[in-house]
Amino acid sequence: MDNNNELLRNAFLLGDDDIESMGFGNRPCRCNPFCPPRRGCRPIFIGVPGPRGRDAELPPSIFGNFISRQEQVIMANNTPIQLPITVNSNLITIENNNSVIIPRTGVYQINYGVDAISGFNNTIGLFVNSNNLSNTNLAISENNTRVSSEVILRLNEGDQLQLRVVNLNNNLVLRSNTINANITIVRLI
């Protein structure tokens, strides 16, 4: 404590005249690099360092990438699109090859899409807990086309995310031997 008091006693404030007489001119003084020119010194208070804080810990990355390469023929509305291949994931899982399970509440960035051989005038979209999110619907306007989109959603722990056919006017056939359906999901916060 005495050492602290001594340090505080030695802290000082110089005025403009003191700086001029020391020969520093318009430059900041030598005792404190933060002093503005021609304004004089500011007191510097130096104390005993405090205890070390905790090391910052980043939350674990939460992500998942699920795809299909097998031909799928969808013949009914609200049919979930199968995503049997997990490319990579951390903490996000998929059940029944079509329901992405959200492990923690947060804001997620989701990319999704399909590559259709046939099925024009059909619509696909994302569903959360069996409810269609209509702002995610994508129209398939012609055969041999790929449709995809991206959305940012707040999801809750335990939510089930699916890619489904929303409106089926013609059988939807997804191309085989290539990535024909996908959901990629990353937790942002």
N, C-alpha and C positions, 0 to 999 in steps of 0.2 A: 504494500500500500504506500509506503514512504517513497519507493521508486516512482510510482505513478504520480504522486504529488510533485516530485522533483521535475518530472517531465512536463507536467502542466505549468509549473512555475516558469519553465524555460520557454514555453510557447509565447510568441509575442506578435504584435501588430505594428508594422511600420507604415508611416504615412508617405505621401508623395515627396516631401522634402528629404526624408531619410533616403529614399531610393536615389534621388538626384545626387545627394552628397556621397553615395556609395559608388557613383560612376556607372550605374546601370542604364541611365537614360530612359528611353521608352520601352525597354525590354522588361519582361517579367523579372522579378527579383530572383536571387539565387536560393533563397530559403524555401520556396514553395513554387513548383513548376506550374501551379494552377492560378497564380496571381495574374490578373489582367494588367496590361501595360498602363502605367500612370495612375493606377488605382491603389497601389500599396499592397502589402502582404495581408494575407488572411491567417488567423491563428491555425496552427496544426496541432491537433490533439492526438497524442499517441498513447495508447493504453496497452495493457496486457492482452495478448490474443485470447479470444474466447475458446471454448471447447470446439473440437471439430464436429461439424454437422454430419448427418447421415449421408452416405453415398446415394446418389439418385438412382432409382430403380425404374426402368422402363417397363410398362406392362407388356406381357407377351404378345407377339404378333398373332393375329387371328385371321386366317384366310383359308380359302378352299377353291379348288378348280376341278369341276366335274364335267365330263364330256360323254358323248356317245359316238361310236363309229359303226354301229350296226344299223341296218335298214329298219325303219319303224313305219308301220302302216297304222294310222290313227283314224278310227271310223266313228267316234262319238265325241260330243261336246264334253268339256271339263275333264278330258283324259290327260293325266300327267304324262309328260314326255320323259322317257327313261334316260338316265345318265349313269350308266353302270361303271364307268371308269373314273377313278379318282386319280387325277394327274399329280396333285400334291395338296396337302392341307395341314393345317396346324390348329387344333382344337375344334374345327368345324367338321361335322360328320354328315353322312347321308344315309337315310333309312329307305329300304325297299327300292333302291336305285332311283328314287325320284323326289324324296323329301330331304332338303338340306336343313339340318337342325342347328339353330343359333345357340351358341354356348353362353354368351354374355350379352346383356343389354348394351346397346350402343348404336352408333351411326355407321352404316355399312355402305360401301360402294359396290354395286352389282352390275356386272356385264352379262348379257344373255343373248341367245339367238338360236336360229335354226337354219339349215340348208335343205330346202325342199326340192324334190324332183317334180312333184305334182301336188296340187292342193291350192290353186289360186282361189281367191275370195274367201280364204280362211283367216282367222285371227288367233294369234298366240298372246299370252301375257303371264305376268307373275301373279301368284296367289300366295297369301300369307294366312296360315291357319284356315285354308279352304275358302278364303275370301279374295275375289279378284281385285287387284289394284288397277282400275281402269286406265289410269294414266301411264301404265306400262304396256298397254296393248299395242301389238304390231300387226299390221295387215300384210298378208302375203298376196300381192296383187297379180302375180303371174307365176307360171311354172318355171322350174330351174332358176330359182332365186334364193339368195341368202338375205335374211333380215336379222338385224341385231340392234341392240340399244344398250344404254347405260342409265342407271338411276341411283340416287342416294336416298336411303331409307333409314328411319329409326326403327330398330327391331328390338324385341325383348327376348330375354333368356327363355329358351324352350320353344320359340316360334318355329313353325315349319314353313319353309319357302319352297315353292314348286313352280316349274314352268309347265303351263298347260295350254291346251287348245281351248280358246274362249268361244269361238264361233266357227262351227264346221259346216261349210256348204258343199264341199267335195272331200273325198278321202284325202288326208294329208299323208304323203309318202316322203320320208326323209332319206336322203342319199346314203348309200352304203360305202364302206371302205374309205371314208374320210370323216373328219369331224363334222357331224351333222346336227348336233345340238350341244349347247354348253351353258353353264352358269359358272362365273368366276366372281367370288365375293371376298371383300377385304374389309375388316373393321377399321374405320378411320379414328374414331374416339369412343 
